[in-house]
Amino acid sequence: MKQKIFFTYILLTHFCLFSSLAISQTTAPTTSTMPQIYSGNDKTLSILKVTGTDIKWYNAARGGSLLAVSTFLTDNTTYYASQTINTIESTSRLAVTVKNISENSQTLSTGSTVSNLISTPSPGSTLKWYTSDTETTALKDTDELSNGVYYIEQLSGGIETLGSGFNHPSDVAIEPNGKILIADYNNNLVKRMDADGSNIEILGSGFNLPSAIAIQPNGQILISDSGNNVIKKMDADGKPASIVTIASGLNNPRGITIQPNGKLLVADAQNGQIKRMNVDGSNLETFISTFTFPYDVTIQSDDKILVVDTGKSTVKRMIANGQGIPEILGSDFKFPRALAVQSNDKIIVADTYNNAVKRMDSDGTNIELLGNGFNLPYSIAIQPNGKILVADYANNAIKRITEKSTSNRVPITVNIANLNTLDFDNYNFKFYPNPISENLFFNINEKAIVTIYDLSGRKIAEKQIDEINNQINFSNTNSGIYILNITSVKGKTKSIKVVKK
């Protein structure tokens, strides 16, 4: 009897130890400012505001290269932060996108107002200027500037249409180069467009109701060809000769995902199953068979499997080997069709018949609304910068959600130069084109000296112009914004702002 009790004690002790280890997973660090803006070309990863312990930076959400904190920031780039607690590094990482908002300083003429300040906000964002880092009242565009430091802040958020002209798009996926793939369901096509929704092109044809897309590590594209009940594969260039069937015997196949071991998982919707196969389509097997019209399947960072069980209006999770009783995550969904996992392991759900996109923690708690007003959102994908793509099925469009956020504030030094505008405008003074590709032309009726400054106030060049020699060549000048101080031989002066492409 004592031996049995002792043996039971050992088992319980090991079980508790194992449970403790399992529960003590380190979560990703956090931040309260997204995206994070900066000025100039001298800023590094060290300035980014992240809360956590022993922060490490990477260039990818998983894997990738470890980056030194002295790495200079690159405009419109997403970096990924982990934290380490008690020697355990988080497997999920926080995505932080950075935006170069301005030069460190700007030189403007006397009488310039806030509207004359130069900035480069993210598309769809708005800006506010302040007199201090803690001031709560923003400056007006008409407020006149003086020498000193001003602070800029970016406000982002909303839903925009990226691409249209589709016929019931049923899935979106993102290539390693950032381009977007679309399963154009009723057009029987796979299409591709740039990350901003431009340059829509047909990538692959000859499908029968293509419903889902996945991209393999080698760049090849997997397609659930639902009307033919098969899985097809094609090269990244979409050449017809590269399109081959790798698996058949399915019944209305939908979402596809790739496990870390390279195996493919397919939501075999009509059969109520998740099927598994090798990367070449061989060894097709029933992996899990307890669902009612499963429409999508994906993987969490701990390799657990998420399935949207559309017929049951639930999201379910299994361990990586598919065994055990699935646990239900979240509630109050209405025939959801798709899932995606953010870099911090939060789960995005296309709540299709509620016409909404929602988010919940990795354990199914804290459900929140990210966007609504869709018409049957069928699929979601997450861009490298954290923005969320939505296949808005019945609106025949691809839309993008940018979460509402306020950036950090960045100080910008403003220098007011003594540049007045005496009389030039009375002499039909003109300059063109602006922006400049090569030559800047002037319409001027007297000799003048043109002094060129960059936004830091550094003198770049000085040229003489007149009625005949009325152009300045910018072909060897770096892209950027420049201030030109023009002084005529009669003492008239004018300050203009130009952009070199």
N, C-alpha and C positions, 0 to 999 in steps of 0.2 A: 504494500500500500504506500509506504514512504517513497519507494522508488517511482511509483506512478505520479505521486504528488510532485516530487522533485523534477521529473521529466516534464510534467505540465508547466511547472514554474519556468523551466529553461525555455520551453516553447513560447510562453507568454512574454518572457523577457526579450527574446529575439524578435518577436512580433512587434512589441512596443518600440524597440530600438529601430526596427525597419520603418515603422510608421512615422517615428520622429524624424528619421532621415528624409523620408519622402515628403513630409510636410514642410521641412525647412528649406525648400527651394527658394533661392534668391530671386526677387522680382526685379524688373527693370527700374532704373532711376526715373525721376519725374522732372517736369519743368512746368512753369506757369506761363511761359511766353513762347508762342509759336505763330509764325516763324520768328527767327531771331535775325535782326538787322544789324548791319555794321557799316562803317565808312572807311574810305581809302583802301589801299592795297597792302597795309602793314599789319593786319589783324590775324591772329592765330586761333586755334581751337581753345586756347586757354581763356578766352574772353566769354565763351558760351556759358549760359546760366543753366546749370543742371543740379538737382538735389539728389545726393546719393553718397555712397562710401566707395573710395578707391575707384574713381571713374576711369574707364578705358574707352578710347574712341576707335571705331572701325569704319571702313568704307563700304560695308555691306550689312544687311540685316542679319545674315547668318554667314559664318565663315568670314571670308574677306581678309584684309590685312589690318594689323594693328597700326594705328597712327600715333605719332608723337604729338604731344600737346603744342609743340612749336610749329606744327604744320600750318602753313598759311591758308586762310579761308579762300574758297573759290565761289564766285557768285552763283546762285541758284543750285547749289550742291546740297545733298542730304548726307549728313554724317550720323553714325549710330553709336550710342553710348550704352555701356554695361556698367554694373557696379558689382563689387565683391565684398561679401560680408562673411566673416568667419571662414575665410579661404574659399568660399563657394561663389563662383562668378555666375551672374544671371545668364540664362540661356536666351532669354528675350532681351531685346535692345530697344532703347528709346530713339526714335527717328527725329533728328533736328535739321530742318532745312534753313539755310542762311541766305540772306539777300543783301547785296551791296547797295545801299540806299543813296549814297552821296560821296563826294570827295570829302576829305577831312575838313577843308575850309573852302570858302567861296568868296570871290572878290566881285563886288557889285558897285554900281555908280550911286552917287548921292540921290536921295529921293526914292530909292528902290523899296519895294514893299515885299511882304511875305509871298505874294504871287510870283515874284521874280526869282525866288529860291529854286534851285535845280535839284531834282531828285529822280530816282528810278524805282518806283514802287513795283511790287508784284502785280501782274495783271488782275484786274478786278478789285484791287485794294484802294483804300483812301488813306490820306496822310493828314496828320495834325502837327502843328509846330507850337512849341511852348518856350517860355523864357527861362524855365528851370526844369530840373529832373523830377520835381515833385509838384509843380504847378498843375492845378486841376482845370483851369480855364484856357482853352486853346486860343492862339492868336487868330485874328481875322486876316483874310487875304489882302485887305487894304491897309493893314497896320504897317507903318513905315519902320524900316530897319535902321539900326545903328551898329557901330563896332561892338562886337561881343560874341558870346556863345549862345546859340539857340539849340533847342532839342527837338528832334523829329521822332514821330511815332507812327507806326503803320497799323491800320485796322483792316482785317480780312474776313471773308466769310460769305457764304451764299451758294446758290445752285446756278450753274450755267450750262447751256447746251453746247457740246463740243462738235458733234457731227449729226447730220440728218440725211434724209433721203433713203433710209433703210426701210425694209419691209418686215416688221416684227423682229428686231434684233434680239437674240436669245442669250448671247454670252459675250463677254469681253475678256481679253487677256492682254498682258503687257510683255513685250519682248525685252531682252536684256538691254537693247539700245533705246528703250523708252517708247518705241512705237506701239500702237494699240491695234490689236486684232479683234475683229467683230464677226460673230457667227450671224450672218444675215439670213435668218431662218427661212422666210417665205420667198426670198430671192434665190435660195439654194446656192449661196456664195459664201466665201470667206473673204472679208475685206480688211484692208489695213489703212491706218492714217497716222499722221504725226502726233506727237504727244499733246499738241494744242488743238487737234481736230482738223487740221488742214491736210491737203494732199490725199484725199480719199482715193484708194485704188482697189481694183479687184485683184486679190492675191491667188485665190483658188476657186475653181468652178467644177460642175459635174456632180455636186452633192445632191442629196434628197433630204431636205429639212435638217441642215446642220444645226445642232442644238448646243454644243459645248466645245471648248477649245482648251488645250493645255500645251505648254511649251517645255520640251525636254532640255536637259542641260546642254546638249549639243546643238540646240537651236531648232531642231526639227519640231514640227507642229502636229499635235494629235487632234483629231476631230471626231466627235460623236455624230455619225451620220445617221440620225434617228430614223428617217424614212426608210433606210435600207437595213436598219438593225445591225450596223457594223461599226467598228472603230477603224478609221483611216489615218494614215500618216503621210505628210508631205514635207519637202525641204523648205527652208525658210524663204526661198525665192518663189515658191508656189508653182514651179514648172509642172505642167500636166504629167510628164513622164515620171515625176517623183511621187505622185499620188498612188498609194497602194493600200489595200485592205490588210490589216494585221490581225483582226479578230472578228468573228461572226457568231451567230447563235444567240445574240442578245435580243431583248424585246424593248424597244424604245429607250436606247441608252442615252444618258444625260451627262451629268458632271463627271469630269476626269481629274484625278490628281496623281502625283508621283510620290511614293514613300521614300524616305531617306535611303532605303536599301535598293532603290531603283525599280521596285515593283509598281505596276500601274493599278489603281483602283478606279472602278467605273460604277456609277449609279445606274443599275439596270432597272429602270423605273417600273415598267409594266410587270416585271417578275418580282418586284418587291425585295430586291437583293443588292448587295454590293459585291461585285465580281473582282477578282484579282488575276493578274497575268504578268508574265515577264515583259520586259521592255519591247521585245519583238512580237508580242502578242501570243506567244506560246504558253502552254500550261494554264489555260483559262480555267478558273475554278470559282465556285461559290464561296465567298469569304464570310459574309454575314447575311442572314436571310430572315430578318425579323421586322421588316419595314412595310409601309404601305405607300407606294409611289415615291421612293426616294429620288430627289431631283439633283442633289449636289453632295459632294464629299470633299473634305479637305483635311489638312494635318496641322496640329498644334506643334509648338516648339519642343514639347516633351514627347513627340511622336504619337500622341493619342489621336484618334480618328473622330472627326466630327461629321455627322450626317444630318442633312435637313430632310426629315421624314414628312414630306409634304402632305400626304394623305391623312396624317395624324396631327398636322399643324404643330409639330414639335421639332426641336433640335436635340439630337442625341449624341452621346460620346461613348467611345469604347477604348480599351487599351490597344496598343499597337498590333497585337496578334489577333484582334477581333473577337477574343473570347470573353466570356462573362456576360452579365446582364447590362445592356446599355443604360446609362443614366440620362435623365432628361434635364436639359439646361434651359432656363428661361421659361416664359409662359405668355399666354395671350397673343400668340402669333396666329395669323389666318392664312393657311396654305402658303407658307414661305417657300421660296424657290432656290435661294442661293446663300452661300456663306463665304466669308473671307476673314483671315486672321491678321491683325495688325502686328507690327514689330514688338509691341508691348504685350502681346498675347490676348488683347481684347478681341471679341468676336463681333463682326459686322454681319447683320442678317437682312436679306431682302424680304421684308414682310409683305409679300406680293399682293394679297387681297385686302390688306389694310393700306395699300398704296404708299408705303413708308419704308424708310431704311432706318434700322435701329442698331444699337450697340449694347453689348453687355460684357461684364468681366469674364475672365476665362472660366469661372465656375458657374456662370449663368446668372449672377446677381447684378444689381444696379443697371437695369435696362433703361436706356435713354433714347430719345428720338434725335436722329441726326438730320433727317430731311423728309418732307412729305410733299404731296402735290403731284406725285408720279401717277402713271396709269399702267399698272401691272409691272412693277420693277422685277425683272427676271434674273438679273445677274449683277454681280459687283466685283470689282477688282481694285487693288490699291496701288497707286503710282508710287515711285520711289520717294517723292516729296510728301507722301502721306495723304494726298488728295484721293477721293473715292470716286471711281467711275461706276456708273449705273446704266445698264441696258434697260431703257424705258420702253418696254415691249410694245404697248398699245399706242404710244406716242411716236413710235418709229424713230427714236432718237437715242443718242448716247449723251448722258448728262454727267456733270462732275460736281461733287460736293466739296466745298472748302469750308472746314469748320470755322465758326466765328471765333476770332481771337484778336488779342491786342499784343503787339510786339513790345519788346524792350524799347527804351528811349536812347537815342544816340546824340552826343553833342557835336554840333557843327560850328566851327568858327567863321564868323562873317566879318569881312573887311570891307569897309566903305571907302572907295577911292574917290578922289576929288575930280570926278569926270562930269562936267556939265554938258548941256546939249545946245549951245548957242548957235542959233541960225541955220544949222545944217538942213533942217527939215524945210526951210524956206527956199532951198535951192534944188528941189527935186532929187535929193540924195536917196539912192537906192543901192541895195546889195542883193546878190542872188548867185546860185541857189542856196537854200539852207533847209536841210542838211547838205553838206558838201561831200562830193565824191573825189573830185580832183582840184578844179579851179573855182575860186570865189571871185565874182565880178562885181565892180563898183560902177555906178552912174554918178560921176563927180565932175565938177567943172573947174577945179583948181588943184594944185599940188597939195599933197597931204602925206603925213607920216602915219603908218599903221603899226602900232605896237601890240604884239600878241602875247596874252598871258594864259596860263592854265588856271584851273580853279583854285589851286593853292596859292595863286598870286605870283608864281614864278614866271619871269619873262622868257618867252620861247624864241621870239624873232622880232625883227623890225624891218619894215619894207616901205618904200616910197611909191606912191601911186599918183596918177594924173589922168587927164581925159583920154590919153592914148595908151599909156601903160596902166591899164585899169583892172588888173587881175593879180591875184596871189595864188601860187600853186601850193596845195595842201597834200599832194600825193604822198609825200614822205613824212607826213605828220601822223602821229598815233591817233586812233579813234578816241573821241572824247568831246568834251564841251570846253570852249575857249571864249575868253573875253578879249575883244579888239578895241583898243583906244585909238581913235582917229583924230589927228590934229592937223588942221590946214595951215598953209603959210599965212593966212589972214587971221589966225588965232581962234578959229572956230573948232570946237571939239565935240566928239560924240563917242559914246560907248555902246557897242553892240555885242550880242551873244550869238555864237554860231556852234553848230554841231558837226564834227567830222565823222563820217560813217566809218 
